[in-house]
């Protein structure tokens, strides 16, 4: 039985903040414009390297240790990455990000005082 992951399920129904359409990362050709530097960007995890390079389970286990959660194991993480990859996702955010493209990462953020964050 296939596990259900929150982000995977959300991507199937939510709308992209750049296109205004339901996420279709696998076929999306849009390259959102990044805010000009200096700006703040959120970190992301490139899952394509894990999938395309057929990363060994020890790499998933090492990444899973960072979650400090007994539910998240290397095996669960690999299944999660495979489901996201099948949807066309290549990068996942670390934390919340309002300007995150699942193919290109964070597009940058301005601070409240008008300067780039």
N, C-alpha and C positions, 0 to 999 in steps of 0.2 A: 504494500500500500504506500502510495506517495505521500510524503509529509506536506503539510500546508504551512507556508511561511508567510508572515504578515506582509512583507515588502512585495513578494511575488504576487500575492492576491491583490494588493493595492494597485500595482502596476497594470493589472488586467482591467481595472475599472476607472481609475482616476485619470484626470487630464494633465497633460504636460504643461508646465508654466510657460514654455516657449512657443508651442504650436497651438495650444488651446484645444487639442484633440486628445482622445484616449491614447495613452503611451503606445508607441509602435517603434521602439528603439531599433529593432532589427532592420526596418526599412527606411528609417528616418535619414534624410540627407541634409537636414538643417545643421548648420554650424553656428550656434548662438554667438553673438558678439560678446567678447569679454570686456569688462570695465578696464579702462586704461590704467596702468600702474602709476603711482603706487596704489595698491588696493589689498584688501584682505581676502584670502581664499581659505576655504575649508579643505581639510585633507580628505582623501578618498583612498580606497583599496582597489587596485587594478585586478579584477578577477580574471581577465583574459589571459594573463600570464600563467595563472594557476591551471586554467583549463587547457589552453593551447599547448603549453609545455608539458602537459600530463604530469603535474607536480606529484611527487611521492606523498604518501599519507603523513609522513613525519612533518612535512611543511604545513599541512592543514592542522595537525595536532599542535604545532608550535604557535600558529595563529590563534587557535582556539583557546590556548592558555591565557591569552590576553583578555579574554572575556570574564575570567574568574567566575565561571558558571559551570556547574557539573552537567547541566543539560546540553551545553554546546560542546560537542566533541569534534574531532577532526572529520569523522565520517558524516556527521550532520552538516558540518560546514561545507564539505565537498558536495553534498546533495543540494544544499542551498545555492551554492555557486553555479552548479549545473543548471538548475531551474532558471536562475536569473540569466545565465548565458543564452539559454534557449529563447528567452524573450528579447534578446538583442542588447542586454545590459553589459557594459564592459567595465564600468567603474561604479562603486557604491560609496556613498558618503560615510564619513566617520562623524556621527552626530547629526544634528538638524541643519539643513541648508535650504533656503528658499529659492536659490538660483542654481540648482544642481541639474546638470545634464548627465544622464546615465551612460552616455557615450563619450563625453569630453570632460566631465568633472565640474567643479564649482566655477562659475563664470565671474566671480568677484563680487565684492560688497562695498558700499560706501558707508561711512560712519554718520552718526546723527549730526555732527557739526559741519557736514558737507565735505570733509576730507575723505579720502578713500580709507576703508577699514582694512 
